Amino acid sequence: MSAEMTGSEVLVRCLAEEGVKHVFGYPGGAVLYIYDAIYRQDKFKHILVRHEQAAIHAADAYARSSGKVGVAIVTSGPGVTNAVTGLATAYTDSIPIVVISGQVGSHFIGQDAFQECDAVGITRPCVKHNFLVNDVKHLAETVRKAFYIASTGRPGPVLIDIPKDISMLPTTFNYPKEVEMRSYKPIDKGHSGQIRKALQLMLQAERPVIYAGGGVILSDSAPELNQLVDRLGYPCTNTLMGLGGYRATSDKYIGMLGMHGTYEANQAVQHCDVLVAIGARFDDRVIGNPDHFSQRNRKIIHIDIDPSTISKRVKVDVPIVGNVKDVLQEMLAQMDSAHAANNAAALKAWWKQINDWRAIQCLRYEQPGPEIKPQYVIEKLWEVTRGDAFVTSDVGQHQMWAAQYYPFDKPRRWFNSGGLGTMGVGLPYAMGVQMAHPGATVACVTGEGSFQMNIQELATCKQYNLTPKIIMLNNGVLGMVRQWQRLDYESRYSESYVASLPDFDKLAQAYGHVGMKVENAADVEGALREAFAMKDRLVLVNILTDSAENVWPMVRAGRGLTEMIMSMEDL
């Protein structure tokens, strides 16, 4: 018979059973028994962050980069409310994490106790599921369910709220190998008949486009996607979350689509006759105005593991519910015996049209002299890292420039907050990625506004010898806010200027890191090479860029994909 353990010891043992190697967190009164149990174990390493939001973001990026479930621990009250932004970020981007929150003692719940809040109620809208453990005997099973729910079907965050008394009460350890939940039955295999129907449409298409999203990354189906595109010879576009799903250096890649996508990608998606959406959700930043998008008579095939996303924003003709990897594998198998239509001439004409759109060179920019263009920095970053870095990004103009000018050829190399657009994720993301991939080249592309949201994590990096290279595109303003104010608010720059900025390179030095400042375009490449040569140091490269530069092309909110602005001259 198993010896008795406390709830905290059971929790720690459960995490070990799940193969957890790293946990991000911040202690507090309600989780001190848990932290005491962590102190007495050697199965996983705890990373002490400086803010709970950063713990969730770091666990999130750990999951994005490794394909495993990320884990974080926060205390009750303000600990869990500080975690909500991270939970919402992971939820919107479908990232599998398990967050353990402390709660006041069971008999204090509902009594307005010190550091009490309704964690289950507060987090319900921004998690895939949550639990309040009311009996220590149920703790192990609850943890098993949490990991299962987080990692299966459409992934997402799961919160386990543990009252303090539950963490100290005795029980026997019994970790279930499998769980059964009557109301949760995720589907993996797609319907063979629907796959056959989709394949027939695809093979007969004259103007096809394959549109791949973040589901390709999360399901580890980039190899299948690359094989499908290469065998068909069709154009492929990736969403912001899908970058790296299909290799960006291929001539079949037509760039990212959407609000700041390429001219050729947006035109192709709007004018195609068959659109194959794989692990994507027709987000408003991707298709623009759905009424404008639906004006064209095209057939749409939609592959997604979440049935609720299908025909949610755009009516589709052939829905396929299933895990992207499983569906693509069956589709490739069916292609071996399928009869391809003789559409070679039409496909050749379609590629000629796409190449005509490409010839516009929508991402062309001028690098005039000493003034530093942000696009130039990203291009040099790609050259210096040979396109093989793990790149995290904060949110804003720098995020879009990184997506546009750093061609990703591999999946799980690009990390940004796509759905929620959370400023401050870049540095915690870099921490999580580097914990998952020690020794790898990690670059954090950020701006002076976003970086200050979680700047305190420079201390965490120092404590754990984390050495990402922080590439700050410092234009002295809240760039994307300023761009929208210039376009839509008659240049009334209300609170978009960041006055009283610190000297970031010196601030990095104050945390014990290396700080560099670059003010001339001729010095960019040399500074980047010097920074990445320092393998064992965190280096912040503070690059003063052109404050007037905008992100082009752009589709304004409420407009259609073909109503693109290429420059200020189009206004």
N, C-alpha and C positions, 0 to 999 in steps of 0.2 A: 504494500500500500504506500502511495506517495506521501512524503512528509508534508506537513502544513507549511504554507508560505504566506506572507502578507500580500495584499493586493498589489503593492508596488513591486514586490519581487516577481509576482505573476506577470505583471506588465512587461518588466524587463526580460523575463524568460520568453514571453510571446514575441517580442521584437527580435530576439536572437533566433527563435524558430523560423521567423520570416526571412532570415538572412540579412537583416539590417546591419549595415556597417557604419553608418554615420547618422547622427541625430542632431538637428539644429534647435537651439532653444534658449530660454532665459528663465531662471528660477524665481519663485515667489512663494509666499506662505502656503498656498493651497497645494503646491506640488513638492514640498520639501521631503516628504516620505519617498516620493518617486526619485528625487535627486539623490537621496541617501542610498537608494537601491542601485542607482546608476554608478555611484562612487564605488560600490562593492562588486562590480562586475567587470569583465574584460572582453566581452563579445563585440561591443561596438564603441565608437568614439563619439563623445558629445562635443559639439562646437558651440561655444558661448558667443552669441551675437550681442549687439549693443541695443537692439530694438526688436520687439516681437515681429513687426512687419517684415524686417529683414530675415528673420528665421524662416518665415513661410516662403518668401521669395527664393531663399537659398535652397530650401527643400524642393521647391518647384523646379528650379533649374537643374538640381541634382537628378530629378526624375526625367526631365526633358532630355538631358544629355546621356543618361545611362540606360533608360528604358525600365528602370526599377521604380518602386514606389518610394517617394520622398517622405521623410518623417520629421515632424517638429513638435516641440513641447512648449506650452505657454501656461502661465498661471491664470487665476480667476480674475474677474472684473476687468480692469484696464489691460491686463495681459491678453485676454481673448478679444476685447474690442480693438486693440492694436493689431490683432491678427486678421481682422475682417477684410481689410484691403487685399492682403495676400491671398486669402481664401477666394475672394471674388475674382482676382486675377487668374488663379488656377482654374476656377470653375468655368470662366468664359473661354479659356483656351484648352479646356478638357485635359487637364494635367492630373495624373494620379498621385495624390499625397494623402497621408494620414496625419491629422493634427490632434494631439492629445492636450486637452485643456483641463486645468484644475478647477474645482468648484468648491464652494464652502461646504461644510459638513451637511449631511443629508437633513438633519433636524433643523438646520438654519435656513434651508432653501425656502424662499417666500417670505422671510422675516426682515428683508432689507439689511442683511448682515454686512459687515465690513468686506469690501471687495466682492460683493455678490452681484452678478448680473445673469440674466436669462440667456446663457450661451446658446442653448438649443433654438430658442426663438429668434435671437439676433442673427444667427448664422443660417437659418433654414433657407432663405432665398438664394444663398451663394455657396451651397455645398450640394454634392450629389446625394448625400444622406448624412444624418447625424444621430448620435446616441447619447443618452444620459444613463450611466450605469447606476442602477439602484440596488444591486445585490452583488457582492464580491464573487459569488459563485458563477455569475454570468460574464465576468470580465474577460476571461480567456476566449470564450466563444464570440464575444463582441469584437475583440481585436481581430480575430480570424475573419469575421464578416466584413469588418472595415477594410481590410486589405483586399479581400475578394471584390467588394463593391467598387473600390477605387480603381482597380486594375483591369476589370472586365467590362464588356460592352463599350459604351462611350466612356472613357476614363473621366475621373473627376475627383475633387477633394472630399474626404470624409472626416468628420470631427467626432471625437470620443470625449465626452465631458465626464470627469471622474471626481465625485465628491471626496473631500479629504479623508473622511472616515473610511470610505471604501478602500482607499489606498493603504490603510493600516490594518484592516481587519484580516483575520486568518482564513485560509481556504486551502484546498488541495489543488494541485496543478493538473489540468487535463486539457491539452490543446488539440482541438479537432483537426484532423487532416482535411476534411471536406466539410462544406456547409451547404445547407439546403434552405432556400428561401422561396416560399410559395409565390410571392409577389414579384420576384426578380429572376427572370429567365432570359439572359442576353442571348441573342442570335449571332452565330458566327458564319454559318454557311449560307450563301445566297441561293435563291431559287434557280435551279438549273434552266428551267424554261425561260425565265426572265433574262438570264445571262445569254442564252441562245438568241433570244429576240434582240437584245442589245447588240450582240455581235453582228447579226445580219444587217442592222441599221448602220453600224460602223463601217462594215466592209463595202456597203453600197454608197457611202457618203461621197459627195463631190467636193464639199468644202468643210471638212471636219476640223474640230479643235478639241484637244484633250485639256481639261481644266482641273488641275490637281491642287488639293489643299492640305491642311495640317493633318488630316486623317491618314494621309500617306506616310507621314513621318511617325505618327504615334503607333501605327500598326506595323512598322518596320517593313513596309512594302515598296520602298524605293527600288530594290532590284527588279521586282515584277513590273513596276511602272516603266523603268528604263527599257526593259525588254519589250514591253508592249509598244511603246512609242517607236523604238528602233525597228521593230518588225513591220509596223504599219507605215512608217515614214510620215506620220502626221505631225502637224505643229502642236507644241505643248506649251502651256503657260502655267506658272505656279502662283499661288496667292502669297501674301506676306508670310503667313504661317507655314506655307508649303515649300519655301525656298530650300533648295537642296534635294527635294523629292525627285526631280528630274535634273540632270546635270546642266548647269547654266552655260557651260562652254560648248555645248552641242549646237550645230547649225539648225537643229529642229526646235531649239528653245527660242521662244519669241518674247521672252521677258516676263516680268511680273505684270499682272493686270490690275485694274481698279483705279482708285482715286489718283494715285501717283504711279500708275503702271505705264508701260510703254504704249506708244501710239499704235504700233503694229499688233500688240496683244489685244488692246481694247477694240480696234477695228475688226480683227479676226473673230473675236467672240461675238461681236454684234452682227457680223455678216455671214457667219457659218451656217451650214444647213443641218449639221449634226454636232451637238455639244455634249461631250462626255465629262460629267462632273464626278470627280473621284475624291471622296473624303473632304468635301467642301460644303459650305452651307449657304451660298448665294448671299453673303453678307452685304449690307448697304454700302460699305467702302469698296466692295468688289464689283458689284453690278450697277451701282448708281441708282437711278430712279427705276423701280421695277416696272412701271407702266411703259417707260421708254424702252427698257430692255425687252419687254414682251411684244413690242410692235413687230419685230421680225418673225417670220414664219420659219421656225427651226424645230427640229426634233431634239429633245433633251433626255439624256440618260443620266440617272443620278444614283451613284453607289455610296451608301453610307450605313454605318452600323446603328445609327439612331433613327428610328422611323419617324420621330417627331420633326426632324429637319426636312424631310422629303415633302415637297410641295407646300412648304411653310411660307415661303416668300415668292416662289416662282413655280408655276404648274409644270410638272415634268411628265414625259410620255412613257418612259420605261423606268420605274423605280426598282432598285435592287437593294434590299435590306440585308446587310451582312458585314462581316469583318472585311476590310478592303483587301488584305493579303489573301484571304481565302477566295474571295470573288475573282481577283485578278489571276490567281493560279488556275482556277477553273476556266476562266476566259481564255487564257493562254493555251490550255489543254484543248479546248474546243476549237481554237484557231487551226490546230494541226489538221483537222478534218473538214473545216468549213470551206465553202466554195466562195472565193473572192470574186467580186464583180469586176468587170473590166473598166475601171474608172481612172486609168493611168493618165489619160489626156486631161481629164477634168482636174485631177490632183496637181498635174504640172501647171495648169493655168492658175490654180489656187495659190500654189507656191510663188508664182510670178507676181500675183497681186500682193501677197504678204511681203515679198522682197521689195516691191515698189513702196509699200508703207515703211519698211525698214530704212529705205534710202533717205527718208526725211531726217534720220539721225536725231530722234527726239531727245536723247540724253547728251547731245553735244553742248559744250560750254566753252567759255573763253578763260584761259589762265593768263591774265594780261601782263603780269610782272611780279613785283615783290608782294603785292597783296595776295593773301592766301584764299583760294577758293576751296570750300569744304569738299567738293567732289574730287578735287585733286588729292586731298589727304586720303580719302578712302581708296582711290586707285593706287596710291603709293603703299597703303597698308596692305592691299592685296599682293602687290609685288614683293614687298619685304617678307611677308609671311608665306609666300608662294601659294596663296589661296588655300592654305591648309590649317588655318587657325580656327579655334572655337571663338565665335564672335558674339558677345552679348551687347545689348543696346538698351539705352533708356528710351524715352518717348519724346518725339518732336521732329524737327527738321533733320537732325543728325540720324535719326532712326530710318527715315526715308532715303537719305543719301547712302547709308550703309546698305540698305536693301537694293538700291538701284546700281551701285557701283562696285560692290564686292560680289563677284560671281561665285555662287556656292555650288560645288559639284558633288557634295556629300550631304546626307541627311544628318540631323542632330548636330549641326555645326552653327546654327543661327538661333539665337534666343532673344525674344522680345515679347512685350505685352501687346498682343495683337488685338484681342477683343475688348479689354477694358481700357487699354491705353494708360497704364499706370506709370507715372513718373517716379524715378527712384529705384527701379528694379535692376538697373545695369550692374552696379557693384555687387549687391547680394547674389545676382545671377552668376557673376564671375566667380564668386566664392563657391557656390554650389557646384558649378561646372568643374572647377579645379579640384575640389574634394573628390569628385567622381573620377577625374582623370588627372591624377598627380603627374607633374612633369610635362603636361601638354602645353602648347602655346595658346594662351587665353588673352583675348583683347576685348576690352570694354569700351565701346564707342558711346560717348555721353556728351551732354551739353552743360553749361554752367548752371542752368536752372535745375535740371533733373538731378544732377550730381549732389546738390546740397540737400536733397530729400532724404538720403541715407548715407551722408558723408561720414557719420560716426563709425561705419563699418570698416574704415581704414584701420581702426584699432583691432578689430577682429582679424583682419589680414595680417597685422603685425604679430599678434599672439600666436597664430597658427602657421606663420611663414608662407602665406599665400602670396603668389607673385604675379597676378595679372598685370597687363600693361593697359593703363587707362588713357585712351585717346580722346582728349577733350576738345571738341569743336566749339571754341569759346567766341561767340559773336556778340556777347554783352547784352543780349536781349532774349526774351522768351520768344524764340524764333517763329514757331508755328502760329502762336497767338498773334504776333506782329504781322505775319503774312496774311492771315485771315482779316485782320483789322485793316490792312492796306487794301485788300480786294473788296471786302463787303461792308466796311464801316468808314469809308472815305478817309482813310489814313488817320483816324482818331485812335491814337495809340494809348488806350486807357490801361495803365498799370502793366504794360508789357515790357517796359525797360527795367532791367535789374540794376538799380543803382547800388553803390557801396559793395561791389563784389570783392571778395577776398583775393589775395595773391595765392592762387591755387597751388602753384609749384612749391611755394614756401610752406603752405599748409600741409602738403604731403610730407615735406621734410620734418615738420613738427610732429607728425605721427611716426616718424622713424623710417620713412620711405625716401625714394629718389624723386625729386621734382625737376622738371625741365620746362622752359618757356621757349616757344618758337613764334617769331613775328615776321619772318620772311619766307616766301615760297621756296627759295633756293636752299633753305635749311631743313625743309620738311623730311625729305628722304633720309638725310644723314641722322637726324634726331630719332627717327623711327628705328633705323638700323642700330643705333647706339642703345636705344631702350630695349629692343628685343634681344640684344646680345647679353644683357644683364639677366641671366637665367634665374638667379637666386634673389632678385629684388623686385618689389612692386615699384613700378615707375609710372608717374603721372606726367603725361606730355600735354602741357597747356598750350594749345595752338590757337592763336588769335586770328580768327577768320573774318571774311567780309561780312559785315553786319547787314548789308542790303540784299544779300543773295536769297533767292526764293527756291522752293522745290518745284521743278517742272519735269514733266507735264503735270497737269492737275485737272480733275473733274470736280467742279464745285458741287456742294451739297444740293441734292434735289435735281441734278442734271443727269443726262444720259451719258453712256460710255463714249459715244462719238462726239460729244460736245466738250472737247478737251481744250484747255488753255495751254498753249505751248510757251508763252512768254508774256511779259507785261504788255507787249504790243498787240496782243489779241483782245485786250479789254476794251 
